[in-house]
């Protein structure tokens, strides 16, 4: 408001110097009293891993045809000239090695609509396809649980919902019998259905244990993953994926599976959804809490829950990770666990909090990973 006024109107002269008027100072102080944005901490939030998702896919609708008649100089009735509508866009899933989770896939995916036709034989523009990147190894089921697509290789794609065809304009219906058609078509409606996307393999290793066994702390110790860690049960509600990087640039994926409860095979405590994550891991890390008495019962119960959900699931390549070895009562509980297990499984005592024997665990994970690749080679843990 005062940007173009002379300086002498905004200032007064005092002993030969220009001094801002009180009104001008008050005006500037009032204009500068804007509420500042409060700073927030930049604490990194861990993104949970998603290996199952229900998705509704809707193809784009086709554009309507146009009903129009041409009028030229000297020929007022020059005939129909309505153009066709454009086709609707498809919803397409494409496998990509750069994607490792279904967390970025929206719950509803809609294709673009085609543009309507116009006069002078102008055809509407076809819509662009909606292409969604998914991890390699993603397969899709329909409402009847039938597998409709399996994206096993790079660049494999699946047209989940086709877009509707564009409607015909009235020029399409021109014939010798009808020289002035007024008929036109509306655009077709795109496909609309619900699919269930799942990952065939989510990780090379899956951590299995009861709540508060220290799985999230262990994943922090062996990788750069930052899952939430707290002193109360069920801190982890979704799988978290961590990557162990070795000196030869080999990468091994380890999944932190939410804690199981006794009776998980009966779906206690969301048991089915948690057990489904374990089913998609090639190797198992049984995480046992040495701070509890009779720790061998934890291993027995975990094996029982896994076998009740799927026969032979606990017989996959595995290692028993005895966590919290730094606590006073851990030595006694470790001896009881070793006596119970015997030669059936290998036991590695570690402390995720104190980083005790972590290097030994990481080295053993690499050995198990190499052996699993020789027995059943896979291209990716995705």
Buried (B, 14 or more C-beta within 10 A) or exposed (E): EEEEEEEEEBBEEEEEEEEBEEEBEEBEEEEEEEEEEEEEEEEEEBBBBBBBBEBBBBBBBBBBBBBBBBEEEEEEEEBBBBBBBBBBBBBBBBBBBEBBBBEEBEEEBBBBBBBBBBBEBBBBBBBEBBEBBBBBBBBBBEEEEEEBBBBEEEEBBBBBBBBBBBBBBBBBBBEEEEEEBEBBBBBBBBBEBEBBBBBBBBBBBBBBBBBBBBBBBBBBBBBEBBBEBEEEEEBBEBBBBBBBEEEEEEEBBBBBBBBBBBEBBEEEBBBEBBBBBBBBBBBBBBBBBBBBEEBBBBBEBBBBBBBBBEEEBBEBEBBBBBBBBBBEEBEEBBEBBBEBBEEEBEBBBBBBBEEBBBEEBBEBBBEBBEEBBEEEEBEBBB
